[in-house]
Amino acid sequence: MPSEWTSQQVDNRTFGDQWSRVLDDLNKPDFLVQAQQYLQDAMRFFSRRPFFFNDFDNTNVPVWAPSTIYTQGATIQASVGGTIYSFVAMNQGTSGLVAPTWPTTLFVAPTTGFPPPPVGTAGTVIENGGPPTGILWANTGPFQLGMTTGFTTVYQINQYILPIDLIMLRRVEVTWAGNLRIGMVEIPYDELRDYDVIRPFSPATYPAWFAWYQQQLYFWPYPVAQFPITLSYRGAPPIPVKATDSNIWTTQAEACIRYHAEGRLYKLLIHDEVAAQDCFQMAEEEYRQLVTQGAEQTKIQGIVPSEW
């Protein structure tokens, strides 16, 4: 059996390591700023391609953060009196510097009217002055591991902004009746709009269909309460900024990113076309190896027969 890796053996190369390597490869210590910028450009370029490491879902629910823009439906977890609850942003707004005092009372969606509900509604709390610039949070119940997600519907709202890192949507699921998570059916946007003539009070309790339009997600029927939505999608790992940052771009995909950045530097700043093409070719070879690794990981071949 393979032995465990020690912390010294784990690939934890940083953005600073990658940055320094570019300067050494080009023998251009004066390209300090340019190397950083071109590495980040290379990451943005490759973030649009499929890899085994950029498949995500939103089942990781964050905790509250200060001075953060939360979109309508954004969900966080907060501990109150030893119990972890899920709180949903009833409107898009910016959080304050200090977390509000979270209520333990559960929010019940009204049968009339539109969100956000009036300030003072049971189960809600405002921060940073509340809507329209601040946020009105609603307690939607105890946090359920695997069922609560970072995105929840808001009553009588059927269009939502998607994650900023989303490149391609793969699957959408809705959780209802507490712990039943089912896949939603994609329909054409025009069809959804035809159903929209009977908005906003729909006959069903949870949305079953979705459509994609204008970089937003549309649901039908209109949700009448808060239903966790699980998005499975291809996204873009964050771009490192500080020299101490470390993620997939600086570890497993390090050479792919570095060669592409060096190719751009050779082509645009040093004006060496031959060296640039060599770097681009090496970057593509590294990319193909990463794609092959992803393909191998998805194979289910069973146990390979032996000679015994």
C-alpha positions in Angstrom: 0.0 0.0 0.0 1.3 3.5 -0.7 2.5 5.5 2.3 1.0 8.8 3.3 2.8 11.9 2.1 4.4 14.2 4.6 3.6 17.9 4.6 7.1 18.5 3.0 6.2 16.3 0.1 2.8 17.9 -0.8 2.9 20.3 -3.7 2.4 23.7 -2.1 4.2 25.9 -4.5 3.1 29.5 -4.3 2.5 32.3 -6.8 5.8 33.8 -5.7 7.6 30.6 -6.6 6.0 30.6 -10.0 6.8 34.3 -10.5 10.5 33.8 -9.6 10.7 30.9 -12.0 9.6 33.0 -14.9 12.2 35.7 -14.1 14.9 33.0 -13.9 13.8 31.2 -17.1 13.8 34.5 -19.1 16.8 35.9 -17.2 14.9 39.1 -16.9 14.9 40.2 -13.3 13.6 43.6 -14.4 10.3 42.0 -15.6 9.0 41.8 -12.0 5.7 43.5 -12.6 5.2 42.1 -16.1 5.8 38.5 -15.0 3.0 38.8 -12.4 0.6 40.3 -14.9 1.3 37.8 -17.7 1.0 34.9 -15.3 -2.4 36.1 -14.3 -3.3 36.6 -18.0 -2.3 33.0 -18.7 -4.6 31.8 -15.8 -7.5 33.8 -17.3 -6.8 32.3 -20.7 -6.8 28.7 -19.4 -9.7 29.2 -17.0 -12.0 28.9 -20.0 -10.8 25.4 -20.8 -12.1 22.1 -19.2 -9.9 20.6 -16.5 -10.4 17.9 -13.9 -9.9 20.5 -11.2 -12.5 23.2 -12.2 -15.7 21.3 -11.6 -17.5 22.8 -8.7 -20.8 22.9 -6.8 -22.2 25.3 -4.3 -22.7 22.8 -1.4 -20.0 24.5 0.6 -22.0 27.2 2.6 -19.8 30.1 3.8 -20.0 32.0 7.0 -20.7 35.7 7.2 -18.0 38.0 6.0 -17.7 41.8 6.4 -17.9 44.3 3.6 -19.0 41.7 1.1 -21.6 42.0 -1.7 -24.2 39.3 -1.3 -26.6 38.6 -4.2 -30.3 37.9 -3.6 -30.5 34.3 -2.5 -26.9 34.1 -1.2 -26.9 31.8 1.8 -24.6 31.7 4.8 -24.4 29.6 8.0 -24.3 31.2 11.5 -24.2 29.6 14.9 -26.7 30.8 17.4 -26.9 29.4 20.9 -25.1 26.2 19.8 -27.3 25.6 16.8 -26.2 26.4 13.2 -28.8 28.1 11.1 -29.0 29.0 7.4 -29.6 32.6 6.6 -30.6 33.8 3.2 -30.2 37.3 1.7 -33.6 38.6 0.8 -32.1 41.3 -1.4 -28.8 42.1 -2.9 -26.7 44.3 -0.7 -23.4 44.8 1.1 -22.6 43.5 4.6 -21.4 45.8 7.3 -18.2 45.6 9.4 -19.8 43.7 12.3 -22.1 40.7 12.0 -25.7 41.3 13.2 -27.3 39.5 16.1 -28.8 36.5 14.4 -32.3 35.5 15.4 -33.3 32.0 16.3 -36.9 32.5 15.1 -37.6 30.9 11.7 -38.8 33.1 8.8 -42.1 32.1 7.2 -42.6 33.5 3.6 -45.7 35.6 3.3 -48.4 34.6 0.8 -48.7 38.1 -0.6 -46.2 40.8 -1.5 -42.7 40.8 -2.8 -39.3 40.5 -1.1 -37.7 41.8 0.9 -40.3 41.6 3.6 -40.8 44.6 5.9 -38.1 45.3 8.4 -39.1 43.7 11.7 -40.6 40.6 10.2 -40.2 37.7 12.5 -37.1 35.6 11.7 -35.3 38.4 9.9 -32.5 40.8 10.8 -31.0 43.8 9.0 -27.4 44.9 8.7 -25.6 47.9 7.3 -28.9 49.8 7.3 -30.9 47.2 5.5 -32.3 47.4 1.9 -31.6 48.8 -0.6 -27.9 49.1 0.1 -27.7 46.8 3.2 -29.1 43.4 3.6 -32.2 41.8 5.2 -31.3 38.3 6.3 -33.9 35.6 6.9 -33.5 32.5 9.1 -34.6 29.6 6.9 -33.9 26.9 9.5 -31.2 24.6 10.9 -28.2 24.0 8.7 -28.3 20.6 7.0 -25.0 19.2 5.9 -25.3 18.1 2.3 -28.7 19.7 1.8 -28.1 23.4 2.6 -26.3 25.2 -0.2 -24.8 28.6 -0.8 -27.8 29.5 -3.0 -31.4 29.5 -1.9 -34.6 30.7 -3.7 -36.4 33.7 -2.4 -40.2 33.7 -2.4 -41.8 35.1 -5.5 -38.4 35.7 -7.2 -37.6 33.6 -10.3 -34.4 35.1 -11.7 -31.0 34.9 -10.0 -27.4 36.0 -10.7 -25.1 33.0 -11.1 -21.7 32.5 -9.4 -19.1 35.0 -10.7 -16.7 32.1 -11.6 -19.2 30.1 -13.6 -18.2 29.1 -17.1 -20.6 26.3 -18.0 -23.6 25.0 -16.1 -23.8 21.2 -15.8 -26.7 20.4 -13.5 -29.3 22.2 -11.3 -31.0 20.5 -8.4 -33.7 21.8 -5.9 -34.1 20.6 -2.4 -37.6 20.4 -1.0 -39.5 18.7 1.8 -36.5 19.0 4.0 -34.1 16.6 2.4 -35.3 15.6 -1.1 -32.9 16.8 -3.7 -34.0 16.3 -7.3 -32.7 17.4 -10.6 -34.5 20.3 -12.3 -35.5 20.2 -16.0 -34.0 22.7 -18.4 -36.5 24.3 -20.8 -36.1 27.0 -23.5 -36.3 30.5 -22.2 -39.1 31.4 -24.6 -41.2 28.6 -23.1 -40.6 29.7 -19.6 -41.6 33.2 -20.5 -44.9 31.9 -21.9 -45.6 30.2 -18.6 -44.8 33.6 -16.9 -48.2 35.0 -17.9 -49.7 33.6 -14.6 -47.0 35.0 -12.4 -46.2 35.5 -9.6 -48.3 33.2 -7.5 -47.7 29.7 -8.9 -49.7 26.6 -8.2 -46.7 24.5 -7.1 -44.6 24.9 -4.0 -41.1 24.6 -5.5 -39.5 25.3 -8.9 -39.1 22.3 -11.2 -37.9 23.9 -14.4 -35.1 26.3 -15.2 -33.8 28.3 -18.2 -30.7 30.3 -18.9 -30.8 33.8 -20.4 -28.7 37.0 -20.0 -26.2 35.3 -17.8 -29.0 34.6 -15.3 -30.9 31.6 -14.1 -34.7 31.6 -14.4 -37.0 29.3 -12.5 -40.6 28.1 -13.0 -42.9 27.8 -11.1 -42.1 30.8 -8.9 -40.8 29.6 -5.6 -43.2 30.2 -2.7 -40.6 29.7 -0.1 -36.9 29.2 0.4 -35.6 26.1 -1.4 -31.8 25.3 -1.5 -30.5 25.1 -5.1 -27.5 23.0 -5.9 -25.5 24.1 -9.0 -23.0 21.8 -10.5 -20.8 23.8 -12.9 -17.5 24.3 -14.5 -15.9 27.3 -12.9 -12.6 29.1 -12.8 -10.2 28.7 -9.8 -9.4 32.1 -8.3 -6.5 34.1 -9.7 -3.6 34.3 -7.2 -2.7 37.9 -6.2 -0.3 37.7 -3.3 3.1 36.0 -3.5 2.0 33.6 -0.8 -1.2 32.5 -2.6 -1.2 28.9 -3.6 -3.8 27.0 -5.6 -4.1 24.7 -8.6 -2.6 27.3 -11.0 0.6 27.3 -9.0 0.8 23.6 -8.3 -0.5 20.9 -10.7 -1.0 23.4 -13.6 2.1 25.4 -12.8 4.1 24.6 -15.9 1.2 25.0 -18.2 0.6 28.5 -16.9 4.3 29.4 -16.7 5.1 28.4 -20.2 2.1 30.3 -21.7 3.1 33.4 -19.7 6.7 33.2 -20.9 5.4 32.8 -24.5 3.5 36.0 -24.2 6.5 37.8 -22.7 8.8 36.6 -25.5 6.3 37.5 -28.1 5.1 40.9 -26.9 8.0 42.3 -24.9 11.2 40.6 -25.9 10.0 40.2 -29.6 11.5 36.7 -30.0 8.9 34.8 -32.1 10.8 31.5 -32.1 11.2 31.4 -28.4 7.5 32.4 -28.0 6.3 29.6 -30.2 8.5 27.1 -28.3 6.9 28.2 -25.0 3.4 28.1 -26.4 4.0 24.5 -27.7 5.3 23.4 -24.3 2.2 25.0 -22.6 -0.1 23.1 -24.9 1.8 19.8 -24.2 1.3 20.5 -20.5 -2.4 21.2 -21.1 -2.9 18.0 -23.0 -1.3 16.0 -20.1 -3.7 17.7 -17.7 -6.7 16.8 -20.0 -5.4 13.2 -20.2 -5.2 13.1 -16.4 -8.8 14.2 -16.1 -10.0 11.6 -18.7 -8.2 8.9 -16.8 -9.8 9.9 -13.6 -13.3 9.5 -15.0 -12.7 6.0 -16.4 -14.4 3.1 -14.6 -12.4 0.0 -15.9 -12.8 -2.3 -13.0 -9.9 -4.5 -11.7 -7.4 -5.2 -14.4 -7.0 -9.0 -14.8 -3.6 -10.5 -13.7 -1.6 -13.5 -14.8 -2.5 -15.4 -11.6 
